[in-house]
């Protein structure tokens, strides 16, 4: 059969190492192996119009998602991360999402039952569309297909995005491109986790190199969209993890530096920025606005194959409220109280102890603090709570103001709050009914300018030094949330760490400390050679006889060997090192030039 007569399904050509994979692809006899209804000759496919059609088909797979495998990751992101409850009619209603909530192991059971399998199959379907298009376009000359370079860049962008999603969900996956033979067997362990990141990065680099700065058609990826996704991927890849424990073992500073460079280039383009009204990011009438860098384009009432609803937001079809809200189905994606409380502020800033000491501290209508508790105003763009308008609604009646449990499907289990960013108001002209489900024409934004600014901030943390007269007041401000971090001796903070009022980030010593062996060093986290140790030792006046020094040394070593002494010092955050007088003398000599250089470089002066 001609290569264009049938698109091979990836599921039948992937070999997965069972010990390394949680989820398996469909076998050769699975539901993806279908007899083609027709065939196209190479001549038919390779006309410019049909080549463009192959690219469009690859794009369309972004929007062909479903509430069981949405490309808006509310199940695998918000639910799994604890920001939302599953919702719906109890744990058995789409049980897979309940399992994500409970961190239960999922055993693959088939495409129609297990949503994790659906993700796998759907994204590899998308990869297959990209690869089919690239295989058809690559041999064609630019004289025969003038749009070739740009379309190839778009396909690399799409493949990078699909593999990025596969990577963050399944870690090590088989990488198949347009050069992979249809009969090839590709293992998910063919590349290490870090090598797979680099392969995905290469797709985005190819996209950056080929894409124009602007596109004449809305929805096509441009160079800045590719740069944004490249920055996001580099940010993930920069944190090298142990394959067994997933602990970060090092940080690639070169990748972080490139994130900053890419973000700066997007900033300097002048094409993107923050919209004047935050709400414009979540209203369909403002789709493809100044802040949107790349989005899945949605539509309703377009007479498409999906039915009278169109290619709308099936990814959110389960998430509208029920009861007298005017929608009726299906009450999923319920923001957690922890997520809501996280918007509380102290002196205008977020703080760690936002959950307080009990339920009465929760931000809610029942606790009467909706008008007294300071909060980040973005909460009301993210969550609808009892007594508040739904999605900027201004009309009168029960479909506008959240009516508490009357809008909830299972309030006893999940509560009654509603996640609203992906939804539209009941009277919105962009809303459509498709069977029992409401969908809308609001785009699913994958990268916003605000995201790029966050990538840059994460890659380049600017620390402002705040001076204190002693460690005690500094610690008080860190615990209270007035400042975000501090460098402190282990002795001064170990009690707070044990009590849970402080969270350690790293140790500044060259080696890990036996007091907290699980805590990585700053050197391990990406600054090789970093060593800043607060030490204590015994010294004697210059000229002290050697035998006296040796006697004092022996007595000190004996005292420090006592188990009770060692335990008492460990409780105070002191780690015993020891060493000979000669070793201590050499260490002091090495510290003087190191800290002399630091003082000179910092410009520090004595007051």
N, C-alpha and C positions, 0 to 999 in steps of 0.2 A: 504494500500500500504506500502511496506517495506520502512524504513527510507531512504534507499539509492536509491530508485526508483525515487524520485522527490526531487529537491532542492526547498524548499519553498521560495517564494519571500518575502523579508522583508517588502516591501511596503504594503502588505495586513495585516500586524500584528502590525502596529505602530499607536498608538493613540497620536495625537498632540493637545495640548491645543492651540486653535486658538489665544487667547490673548497673548500668549507667543512666538509664532512662526511667522516668516515672510514667510517661505516656508513650504509647506506641501509635504509629501510623496505621492506616487501614491496610489490610493484607491484599494480595493480588485479586482475591475473589470478592472484594468489598463493593460497596454501593457506588464507588466512583468509576468503576470499570463499566462503561456503557458503549453499546454499539452506536457508531455515528449515524445520524440521519441523512447525511450527505457528505460530499467531498468537494474541496476547492483545489483547482490546479495551481501550480506556482505562478503562472501568468496572471491568474485572477487575483491572487493574494498580493502580488508585488506591485500593483498600481499604487500611486501615491495616496489615493483616497482610501484604499483598503489597508494600506500600511498604517495610515492615521487611525483607521478603525480598530486595528489591533492595539494601538496605544490607548485609545479610548476604552476598549474592553478591559485593559489592565487598570485604568483609573476607576472604572465602574465597580470593580471588586472592593474598593474601599467602602463604597456606600451600599453594597449588597449585604450588609451585616444584619443581624437579627438580635432580638432580646436574649437569645440563648448564647450568643457569641458576639456581643457588641464591640465595635471599635471605639466606643466611649467606655472606658474600663471601669465602670462602676462596680461590677462584681469582683473582678480580680484585683482592683485597686482599693476602692473605698470600703467594700465589705471586708476583704481580706486584711486591710490595714486597720480596721477598727473604727473608721470614721462613719460607718453606716451599718445598720442592720439589714438583713435580707428583706424583711417585710413579707407581704403576701399573706396567704391563708395558712400560716403555721409552718413548721420545719419541713413538712413533706412537699410543700408547694415549690417546685423546682429545687429538689433536694440538693443538687450539686452546690447551689449557692449557700445552703445551710452548712454543708460540709466545709466550704471555704471559711465560713464564720468560725467553725469549731476547730479548724486546722486538722481535719480528718484526712487520712490518706485516701485518695480516689483511685479506684481500680478501673481502667478503661473497659467500657462495656459496649461500645458501638456508637456510631455517629448520632443516632436519633435519641440516645439516652443520656450520654455523658457530654456535657458542654465543653469540657476540656478537650475531648477528641474533636469536637466541632471546631474549636479554635484552630487546632493543628491542621485539620483538613482544609478549612476555609483559607487560612493564610498560605498554605502550600498550593492551593488552587490559584491564589493570586500570584505566587511566584511562578507557577506554570504559565499563566497568561503573559507575565513579563518576559519569561525566557522564550516563549513562542514568538513574541513580537521581536525580540532582539535577534533571534535566529533568522527571522525573515528579513529584517532591516539591514543587518550587518553586511551582507554581500552586495547590497545595492549602492550604487555610486551617488554622490551628492548631486551630480548633474541630472540623474534620473529622479532623485528624491531630494529636492533642495532643503526640505525641513529635517533631513536625516540627523545632523549633529544634535540639534535641540531635542528631537524626539528620543534619541539614544540617552541623552542626559536625563530626560524625564523618567525613562524606564529604569535607569540606575537609581534614581531617587526613590521610585516606588519599590524597587526590590530591597533597597536599604531599609525603608520603613517597615516592610513586611518581615524581614529578617530581624530587625530591631525588636519588633513585637514578639517574635518567636523566641529570641534570646532572653528577654527579660521575663518571659513566662516559663520557658523550659530549659534554659541555660544552654547546654550543648545539644545542638541539632545538626542534622545533615545539611551541608551547604551544596545546593545544586544550582548550576547556572546554565546558560544557553549552550555551552560547549560540552556539557555532560551527556554522554551517550544514553539513549532511551533504555538500553539494557544494563546500564551501569548499576553497580551496587555501591551505595554511599553510606558509610557508617556515621552515626552521630558522634563517634569518638575520633573521627579522622582529624579533627582539629581540637586543640586545647581550648578552654574557655577564652583565654586571652587571644589566641590566634583567630578565633571566630570574631571577636570584637574587631580585630584588625582587618578582617575580610569585609565586614560590614562597613567599616570606615572607608575602605577602598571604593565601595560602591558610591558612597556620598562624595568622596573626592572626585570620582569620575563625573558625577552630576554637577559639582561646582565648576569643573573645568569646561563643561559643554553647555551649560544653561545660560540663557541671556539674563540680564538684570531685570527685565520686565517682559511680560507676556501680553499678547493682544487679547487673549481669551481668559476670562475669569476661571479660576480653578486649576489652571496648569501651574506646576511648580516652576519657580524661577531660581536664579542663583542664590538669592538670599534665603529662600526656603531650604535649599540644600545646605547652605552654611549653618543655618539654625539647627537642622537635624544632625549635621556633622558635629557641631558643638555639643549637642546633647549626648551623642554617642561617645565622644571623647571624654566627656565628664564621667560617664559610667566606666569606660575602659581605664581611666587614669587610676582608679582604686583597685589595685591588683589584690585578688583574694586567694586564700588558701583553698584548694579544691575540695578538701575534706571538711573543714570547719567553717568555710566562707568568711573567716576573719580577714580583715584588711592587713596585708603583709607589707605593702609598700605603696607609694603614691608617685605616679609618673608626672613630674613637674613640667616636662616638655608638653605633654598633652593638655595640662591645665593652662599653660601659657598660650597654647593655640586656641583654647576656648575663649580666652580673653580677646585675642586678636580677631577671631571670627565675630564675636559679639560687637566689638568696636566697629568692624566693617559694616555690619548691619545698621548700627546706630548712625554711622556717617553717611549711609546711603540717602537719608532724608525721606525714604519711602514709608517708614514705619515709626510709630511712636505710641504713647499712651493716649487713649481717647479721653475727651474732656469729661464725659460722664461714664462711670464704671458700668452702669446698667447697659450701655450700648453693646457690651460684649455678649449679652445674653438675650438680645431681642432680634428676631429674624429680620425686621426691617433695617437693621444695621449690619447685616451680613457683609463680609469682605470689606470691613472698615479699616481705618488707619492702623489698628492694632493687630489685625489678623494677618499672619504671615503665610499660613497654609491651612486649608480647611477642606473637609469632605463636603461637597456641594449636595444639598438636599432639595427635594421638590415634592409638591403634593398636587393631586388632581392633574397629573400629566399623561393620563391614559397609558401608563406603562404596564408591564406584565404583572406587577405586584397587585394590580386591582385598582379600584377607584381611588385608593389613597395615594398611590404614586410611590416615588423613591424617597419617602420621608424618613423620619427618625424612628425606624423600627427598633433601633438600639435602646430607645427609652419607652417603648410601648407599654411596658409593665408598670411604669413609675408614676402614672397620674393617680391622684387621690380618688377615693370612692365615696359612698354615701351621698349626701346632698350637695356634693361639690360641683355636680354637673358633668362629671366625667364618667365614673362608674367602674373603671378598671385601671389598675389592679393592686395598688397600694404597696409596691415594692420600693426598695432603696430609701430606707428610713434613716435620716441622720441620727447618729448616736448622741447621747447627752454629753459624753466626753468631748466629741467634736464641737458641740455647741459651747460648752464651757471654755474651750480653748480660745474662743474669741473674746473672753473677758480680758480687760486690760488693767494695769496698775501704772499710774503716772503716764498713761498713753502708750505703754508698751506691754507685750505679752509677758506672762510669767509662768513659772513651772508649776506652782501649787494651785492651779486654776480650779481643780475639783474641790478644794476646801476640805472640810472635815466630815461632811455628810450630805445627804440628799437635799436638805434645806438650803444648801449653798448653790444648788443648781440654778442656772439662769432659765427661768420659766414663768409662765403666767401664774401657775399654781403657787409659786413662792413669792409672787408680788414684787419681783425685782426687775421687771422689764423696763421700767423707767428710772430706776435708781442705780443699777449696776452699770458701770462704764464698760462699753464693749467696742470692739472694732466694727465700724459700720458695714464692713463687707459681709457680716453675718446675715443681714437682711437681704442680701443678693444671693445668698447660698441656701438658706433654710427658711421655710415658712413655719411659724409656730402659731399656736392658738391665739386668736385675737388680732393677728396681723394680716395685712393684705397679701393675697396670692399673686405673685408675679406682676407687681406694680399695678394691680387692678384698681380701678377707680369707680367702677359701677356699683350700684347698690344691690343688695341681696346676698343670699347664702353662698353663691358661687364666687364671691370676691374675697370675703374675710374668712380665714381659717376657723372652722367651727369645732375644733377639738376632736374628740373621739367620734363625732359624727362624720368626720372625713377619713376615719381610719378603718382598716379592714380587720386588724388584730391588735388593738391598742394595748391589751393586757401583756402581750408578748413583746411587741416592738415599739410601743408608744405611738404618737400621732403626728410627729413632725414630718415635713416633706422636703426633700431635696429639689430645688426649683431651677437650678441653672440650665438644665437640659430640657425644661418644659416651657410651654407657653400658656397664656391665660385662656379661659374658656371662650371669651369673645374674640380671640385673635383670628384675623382672616387667614393666617398661615396654618391653622389647625385643620385636620381632616380626620374623618372616621373611616377606618379600614376594618371591616368586620366588627369585632367587639373592642378594637384597640384604637386609641387616639395617637396620631403621629403628626409631626409638623414639618414645615419646610425650613426650619432653622438649621444652619450649617453646624457640623461638628468640628470645632476648631482644634486642630492638632498642635499647632505652635502659634502662640501669641507673642507680641513684642515683650510683654511683661515676663514671659517665660525666659526669653533671651537675657533680659536683665538679671533674672534670678540665676541663670547659668553663670553669668559673668561674676555675680556676687559670690557664688559658691566656689568658683575657681580662684578668685582673688579676694581674700578676706582682708579688709583694712582694719587694723586694730589701733584704736586711739588710746594712748596711755593716760591713765588717771592716777594722780599722785595721792597717796594716803600717808598719814602719820602712824604707821604701824600696820601689822597684818589684821588685827582685830576689827577695826572699822571697815577695812576692805572686805573681809569675810562677811560681815553683816550686810553690806550692800550687794554682794553676789547672791547670798541666800535670799535676800528680799527682792532680787530681780532688777535692781537699779543699774548694775553693770552685768555684762554677760559672762565674763570669765576672768580668771586671775592666775598668775603663777604663784605657787605657795609651797612651802616646805611640807613634806608628808606629815611631820609631827603636828603642824598646825591645823591640818584638815582631816586627818584619818578618822577622828571621832565623828565629824559631820558626814563623812563618806559612809561609815558604818550605820549611821542613823538615817541615811537616805536623804539628807537635806542638801548634799552636794553630789554631783556626778563627775567622777574623774574622766579626763579625756586621754591623757597620755602621761608618761613619766619622762623627765628631761635628762635622766641619766643615760649613759652610753649603753648600759645593759638593763634588762628588765629587773625590777625589784622583787625579792622573795616575799615581800609583804603583800604585793598584789601582782602575782606572776601573770595573770590574764591580761594585764594592762600593757599595751604596746608602748615602745619608746617613740619619741619624736623622730629619731633617726629611721626607725622602721616605717614610719608613716610618710616618708618622703624627703627628709632633710638629713642625708648621710653625714655622719660625723658630729651631729649636734650632741653636745654634752654640757649640761649646766647642773652641777651637783652642789648642794649645800652640805658641807662636811664639818665635822668637829674632830679635834685631835688634841693631844697633850704635847706641850712644848716646854722646854727648859731654857734658862738663860744661855746665851752664847758662852762657850768655854766650860760648860759643865763637864766634869770628868766622864770619860766613856763608860767606866764601870758603874757610875751612878745612873747614867742613862739606861744602861742595860738592865740594872736592877728595877728601875721604874717601869721599863717596858715589860719585863717578865711579870711583875705584879699586876700590871694592867691587863695583860693577856689572860692571866689566871682569873681575874675578876670577871672579865667579859665572857669567859667560858662557862661561868656558873649558869645553869639552866634558868633559875629564877630571875637572874639579872637580864639574861637574853630575852626572856618572855616579857619582863617589865618594859624593856626598851622597845620591843616590837609593838607592844600595846600603845606606846607613845609615837609610833611611826618612825622609829630609828632602826636602821639596818646596820648590823655590825660588819665591818670590812676587815679591820686589822691590817697587819703588815709590819715589816721591820722598820727601825728608825731610818735606815738608808732609803727604803722605798718611800716613806712618808716625806723625807727631805726632797727626793726627786719629784714627787707629785706636787709639792708646794712650788718648786722651781718651775714646773710646767704650767701652773695656773697663772703665774704673774704675767708673762707676756700675752697669754690668751685674753685675760680680762683687761689688760692695758689697752689692747687693740679695740676691744668692745667699747670701752669708755671713750676713747678718742673718736671712734666712728659715730657714737651716739651724740657727742657734744655735751655729755653730762658734766655738770659743774657742782662744786660744793657750795651750799647756801651759806 
